[in-house]
Amino acid sequence: MSARPDWLSVTRGEAPLLVSIPHTGTLIPEPIEARLVSPWLARKDADWWIDRLYGFAADLGATVVHTAISRTVIDVNRDPSGVSLYPGQATTELCPTTTFDGEALYRPGAEPSAEEIAERRRIWFDPYHAALAAEVARLKARHPAIVVYDCHSIRSVIPRLFDGELPQFNIGTNSGAACAVDLTARVEAICAASGLSHVTNGRFKGGFITRSLGRPEAGVHAIQMELACRGYMADPAGALDPDTWPAPWDPAFAAPIAVDLERILQSALDFASCLRPE
């Protein structure tokens, strides 16, 4: 068996819960970074501090899969065929060429070619998904049903992507196809009890990870949680710059929503533990 690359982390647990953390990475190989407009701009859309926010997951017995590679290099939550997950809406590509705000990431003429995109997929995308698939198979061999929980965050206000201020909790289940209704209802109930705003299958319905792994008929239930950043970190409403973004990690600021998130993961565990395949 070949050694796991150092940018790919898999922390194995035995509980029926797999936690995916695909967008906190900031590593950009130097040959790619040299072609970018700005190293800061290239990391602007990372899911800042999400790995720290969910730092309790392993203590619950969850398996955690995490890539340190920046989404600017390749976005492991996009369809590798290039098909848009949100037809007709603004989004970014498998290998993004713009930020969420529409700013160019590459110097003119330095964008990745189709051949380079295919190579990035081979080096970074495929191993991440192979790790997810292997852990799904391992956990399914131990449990009749499991939950795949895909962790994300995004700034609260991004006019190019959505109107107004995003709800705090954005639950994505591929319009109900990726998990059982009961799991969705459990997560919704915890979000509602928090007193914070939430929506299910709104602007974010779940990305490629949720859509490709969610097979409730086979006992694999996938759900994406997209958090508005203001729930766990300072989230400036105006123009950003390297002095204001990202705000530093503040455990005290994040503590209240971390309590809700731990309840959500525990609820997912309870759901999987009592379920039998259809």
Number of C-alpha atoms within 10 A of each C-alpha: 3 4 5 11 12 8 13 15 16 17 13 16 18 15 19 26 34 28 25 23 21 25 27 24 22 22 16 19 11 9 8 14 17 14 17 21 16 15 14 15 19 25 22 20 22 21 25 26 23 20 20 15 21 17 13 16 21 18 9 15 17 24 24 25 21 21 25 17 22 22 27 29 25 22 23 25 22 21 17 19 7 10 11 18 20 13 8 7 12 14 18 19 20 23 24 20 21 17 17 19 15 13 12 18 23 21 13 10 8 14 18 17 11 10 9 12 17 14 12 18 20 12 13 19 22 14 17 24 17 11 17 23 13 12 21 20 13 14 23 18 10 12 19 18 25 29 30 28 24 23 21 24 24 19 22 20 20 16 11 12 15 14 10 10 13 23 21 24 23 25 26 28 26 23 15 17 18 26 26 20 12 11 22 20 12 16 23 19 13 16 23 13 10 15 9 13 14 19 18 23 15 14 18 20 24 29 21 17 22 26 23 15 20 26 16 20 14 14 21 25 27 32 32 27 23 23 24 23 24 20 21 24 20 18 19 16 12 9 7 13 11 10 7 13 17 21 14 11 16 14 13 10 14 19 14 13 18 20 13 16 22 17 16 20 21 17 16 24 22 15 20 23 17 9 13 13 13 9
